[in-house]
């Protein structure tokens, strides 16, 4: 497909999308909400039942910022439990054993409350910059509730713990779990990194939910020595680290996508040694080949991330 | 340039068009009179922190590791046979006035400790301190005749020779050298909430990385040595942020200053061979700095449209004094054209996004990204010396590479009902490059996705994506000597057609049993390439199962396989890479005595093989890794506060790596290596940990 044809396809596609936009029939939900009123005693109404022995204990929330009554931003300083759960209404009415209580707004993946309503409650306060790209982000599109990951009624939200956070993310992202078990990987499985060190699961304007202005900018956060600028820049390094590296993990050393010499020969085929075929005849059992064994191309061209030496044009110095 | 401006205008106009119908509608909220509702609320059952303000736990562990292995201890510090002590704590303070403190520490006693303090007065200020250390043990089978740090010398009596076979004193001169790095960081931050609209934050982060790393350097055309080079990096980051927030709008201005310093300005080493140069000298990573201004914000004031944006302006600079062309006094290159690079790169990122909830059933999302790296580093011609040994008068000017990337993504999402969700979108991306073979690449991709929820127990999704990348022209960069093959197409600048297919299935058979299955295939075809990467395929499939038999017994498991294949062509040969990775995990947990005794096990198998085949010569053996890890653990609660945990882990690792296996220090006639071998270990570790909760 040439570029003109590509452009025609894009324009046509966008036109089709816009057309469907104006033809779309809005399927307004027509659920009738029960009439509810606020409780007369606030949290005391709830805590009469939801104590430590209840099936839904809530007391740990008082050990968190959501349970603080001094901070005016905290739900407990506003309408207390009903700030998030909504007016208690008939839910406060006692029922006979075996009967179900009238529902109240509930949170979680199995809760009856629609996810959009659940998340709307959270975002009514947490619509700050960390979450400004939630709408339209991949997790919002997956219809994930905030409570799919976060636990509010806990002394500490597990998402703030490295091990628990990683386990949660990988319960869905099974490709990434496999990658972090590869022989070369960032130290996620040792608990020394967590997913949110590099990604913002609440949405970003960059690809892959990278929580920086670009992939390279993110890598340079820890690998600042590669930031440069350098006299002899290796062009793909400045363009995109992931052209050569698989950031989650690889079966090759240094997170490489494949090993030299073939990795290097994907881009270099000048006459002489870059274009030669390096075969198993160069293994120790044959004629050991310096272009193949040990560090392969890096036996000489070790400055693959670039050089600032005046004689470093071939990345030898 | 005119065309680029037109395209930007068109893209922004399109985003405006998507958003315009609702721009006039503003959000309205029904305000509750909270004071009226809560005037009689007492909160008398709410916990009173005046009685118990601190709570948490601390633990002490005693462990033993059965064998030495850097690979096993790569990041956990358990690299050496012997006894280890470990500690952990987590303590939380909270009072009725909103003061809070969280103190935590883990891996205390190991070489990967972390300590964190966070606290303040909620709604007013926050302070945090985080201290972390990651020690990476890289190689424990290295040997070298060299000693020293930034200047590495050979022992007295060293006998130079034309090849490694002639190093007659090598066997007696070799000594062990272990390769590891230690990364330490300390971050101090604070936030002050000045009003309901304004808050300010500042942080300072100090990072160091020390240790050594393997690196190889040649002399002349065909001889090199591998060294254990010192690493001593320091990075300081200082950041200020001001946040503004009001109903429907958030904004932030941030300033970042980052400075990287390398203590080691050069690496010098004795020449082991009998070529004329007596020493070689290489450059190291120069000091550099980054200054960044970041503006970001969102606007939620329209009823159904949310606008977000980000603008970043960063300047990267570097002006380290150049080393000489060579330390070989027998060579006489001309003077350097300049004493330092005075390198400057301006990086600008602009991102705009609009989300339009057109109806309860349909949403639109558009993102425009513009990124550019403008490299204003001056060009000079350098008459270089090849590896401190060969001076022919050849010269080359530096390439101040620059990039401009633009991307427009538009997608829509339509919910037919609570069961079917159809999404589709497209992306158009361009990349402009300076001083490279291709000036402009354009890539278009389209995708569609169906998510179908059959019932509360079963849902699946299918996503298909097509992409097409085209280049304007491919030219061999004329100044590079020797010139690259004109038939080469570098894979990031080559015509490419791609397709991807993803499938996900979630089954919640019962409240206790849930399973997920996912599979994806990605194929990229570089069929217009004669030399270079011609094809790349990736397939992966995985399944995950959770089974809660009852409140005491649960099982979990996962299995995953990946196959990555690529084909590439050389001048007279072709090659394939066929990588396979299989991962399996099983876990179980059983509560034998309620709230008293719990046991569990976890097993992980991770195996990989990489097959490399060339159209010529004899075939390579596979590169393989295999790790099996079994952990058994038991928790016993002695009383309300005290518990004890016992853990036993057995791990076996086997790697076959022909790059280094059977490659001794002098196996290669013209490369003195470190003689590493692929790691293999069988290690048992036990821990006994006493934990006190308060």
Interface residues (C-beta under 8 A of the other chain):
Chain A: X1 X2 X3 X6 X7 X9 X10 X13 X14 X17 X18 X20 X21 X24 X25 X26 X27 X28 X29 X38 X40 X41 X42 X43 X44 X47 X48 X51 X59 X62 X63 X65 X67 X68 X69 X70 X71 X72 X73 X74 X76 X78 X79 X80 X127 X128 X129 X132 X133 X135 X136 X141 X143 X155 X156 X171 X172 X174 X175 X177 X178 X181 X182 X183 X187 X190 X191 X192 X205 X206 X213 X214 X217 X220 X222 X224 X225 X226 X227 X228 X229 X230 X231 X232 X233 X235 X236 X238 X239 X240 X243 X251 X252 X258 X259 X262 X265 X266 X267 X268 X269 X270 X271 X272 X275 X276 X277 X278 X279 X280 X281 X283 X284 X285 X286 X288 X289 X290 X292 X293 X294 X295 X296 X298 X299 X300 X302 X303 X307 X308 X309 X310 X311 X312 X313 X314 X316 X317
Chain B: X14 X17 X18 X32 X34 X37 X38 X40 X41 X42 X43 X44 X45 X46 X47 X49 X55 X74 X75 X76 X90 X92 X94 X96 X97 X98 X100 X106 X107 X112 X114 X122 X123 X132 X134 X136 X183 X196 X207 X214 X215 X216 X217 X218 X222 X224 X226 X233 X235 X243 X245 X250 X252 X258 X260 X262 X280 X281 X282 X283 X285 X286 X288 X290 X294 X296 X297 X298 X300 X306 X308 X310 X312 X314 X316 X317 X318 X320 X322 X323 X324 X325 X326 X336 X341 X343 X344 X345 X347 X349 X351 X352 X353 X355 X357 X358 X359 X360 X361 X362 X363 X364 X365 X367 X369 X371 X373 X375 X377 X382 X384 X385 X386 X387 X388 X396 X398 X399 X400 X401 X403 X410 X411 X412 X413 X414 X415 X416 X417 X421 X423 X424 X426 X428 X431 X433 X435 X436 X442 X444 X446 X468 X470 X472 X480 X482 X483 X484 X485 X487 X488 X490 X491 X492 X497 X516 X518 X520 X531 X532 X533 X540 X542 X543 X544 X558 X560 X562 X566 X568 X570 X571 X572 X573 X575 X577 X579 X581 X583 X604 X606 X608 X609 X610 X612 X614 X615 X616 X617 X618 X619 X620 X621 X623 X625 X627 X655 X658 X659 X660 X661 X662 X663 X667 X668 X669 X670 X671 X673
